[in-house]
Amino acid sequence: MKDELRTSLRAILWGGAAAGAADIVSALANQKGRVLGVLQYIASGLIGSFAFDGGWVTAAVGLAVHFGLTTIMAALFVLAAQRWTVLLQKPWAAGLVYGAILYAAMTHVIVPHLSAAQGWKTAEDFWSNLRGAMGHGFFVGVPIACVARHFLSGYQAAGVNTALSGVSLGKNLGSSPAQG
């Protein structure tokens, strides 16, 4: 079980790192390299408009928030892939769809309703949403799915439940699969 948990954690951490790096590079290129402003904007989702007055300290907060979010996104994908192995069999398709779902959730639900950032404007036109969904699919979903496949495919091919699946957790906690 320890090796399976370690493998799942590697998939999560490396997937979050790969998606975080690809997405932040994409965001910086889209904003013509305005590193400080981009990272402070991300931080403003957590700490509000104070982020724009904090210089590189709040930019570092923004970078930590960004990578924290992509790691959570990777964890959710890894959990899903352990239950539905088709996600590991077609990582490009699964990643593109997953990234588009993440874009919709972040843009239309999470940021507008839970963010401390002021003045968030949700893109309403079709082309802006399509561009955002495709970008998130390619720069967030695909790296997460490909890293998950790399780390988890051996366990899935062998038919072994990975350590974070509900059945394995139930066994680890002493309950039967029907209970857990």
N, C-alpha and C positions, 0 to 999 in steps of 0.2 A: 504493500500500500504506500509506503514512503516514496518509492520511486515513481509511482503513478501521480502522487500529489506533487512531487517535485517537477515532473514533466508538465503537469497542468499549470503550475505556477510559472514555469519557464514560458509556456505558450502565452500566458496572460501578459507577463512582463515584457517579453520581446515583441509581442503583437502590439501592446500599448506603445512601446518605444518606436517601433517602425511606423505605426500610424501617426503618432505624434510628430515625428520628424518629417514625414512626407507632407502632412497637413500644414505644419507651420511653415515649411519652405514654400508650399503653394500659396499660403496666405501672404507671406512676405513678398513673393513675386507679384501677386495680385495688387498689393499695396505699394508697389515700387520700392521695396526695401525699407520702409519706415518701421524699423524694428521696435523702437521705443513705443511708438503710438499703438502698434498692433498688440504688443504684449500688455500695455497698460489698459487697452480696451478689454482684453480678455480678463484682466484682474478686476476691472470695474464690474464685471458680472458677480463678483463675490463681495467686493468692498465698496462698491458705488463710485461716485465721481471723485472721491479722494484719490483714487488710483492715478488720475491724470496729474496730480501734484506731487507724487512720490518718487519721481525719477526712476532710476534703475532698480531701486528696491521694489517698487510695485511692479515693475516689468518682470522681475524675478518671480514675484507672486503669480503674475499672469502665466509665465512659463510653467510653473508648478501646477497651476490649475489646469492648464491645457493638457499636460502629460498625465495628470491625475484622471481627467475625463477620458482620454483615449485608453488608459489602462482599465477603467471601469467598462468602457465599450468592448474592449478585448475580453474581459472576464465574462460579460454577458454572452458574447459569441462562443467562447470556449464551453460554457455551460450548455448552450443550445446545441453545439456540435457534438457534444458527448451524448446527447439524447437522440439527435437526428443526424446520423452519419452522412447523409446525402450532402450536408453542408461541407464536409471534408472532401467529398468526391468531386465536387464542382466548385472549387474555391473562387474562381473568377466570377462566375454567375452569382454565387452566394454572397460574395463580397460586394459586388455592385448593388445587389438588392438590399443587403444589410446597410450599406453606406447611405443609400437613398432613404431608407427608413429612419436612420439616425438623423439625417438632415431634416426630414420632416418633423421628427420629434423635437430636435433642438430648436429649429427655427420657428415652429408654429405652436409649441407647447412649453418647453422648458425655459428658454430664454425670455419670452414675453411674460410668462407668469411667475417665474421663480428668481429671475435675475435682479440684482441690485442696480444694474446699468440703467441709466435714464435715456429716454429717447430712442429705444429700440424700434426699428421700423421693419416689419415683416414684409419680405418681397411678395408682391401680389400678382405680378404678371407671370405668365406661363414660362417665358424664356429664362427669366431670372431664376425661377424655381427649378427648371430643368437643368440649367447650368450648375446650380448649387448642388442638386441631387447627384448629378453625374460626377462633379468634383469630389464630393464626399464619398461617393461610391468608389472612385478610383484611388483617392489619396488616404482614405480611412478604412473603408470596408475591405478592399482587396488586400492591403498589407496584413490586416488582422486575419483574414481567412487563409491566406497563404502561409503565414507563420503557424496558425493553428494546425493546418494540414501537415506541415513539416514536423511539428512536435507530437501530434496526436495520431497520425495515420498508422503508426506501428501498433499502438494499443487497439485501435479500432479494427485493423485488419485481423488481429489475433482474437477479436471478440471479447477482449477484456474490458470490463467497466473501469472507467478512469475514476480517480479518487474524488472528484468533485460531483460525480453524478449522484442522484438521489438514492439509488439502490446501494451504492457503495457507502455513502454517508450513513444510511440506515444500518448497514452491517457494522460499520465502525462504531456506531452508537449503541449497538446491541439490540436493535429492533429487527424484525423480519422485513423482507422486501415489500410485503403487503402493507405493513404499517408505515414504512419509510419512504 
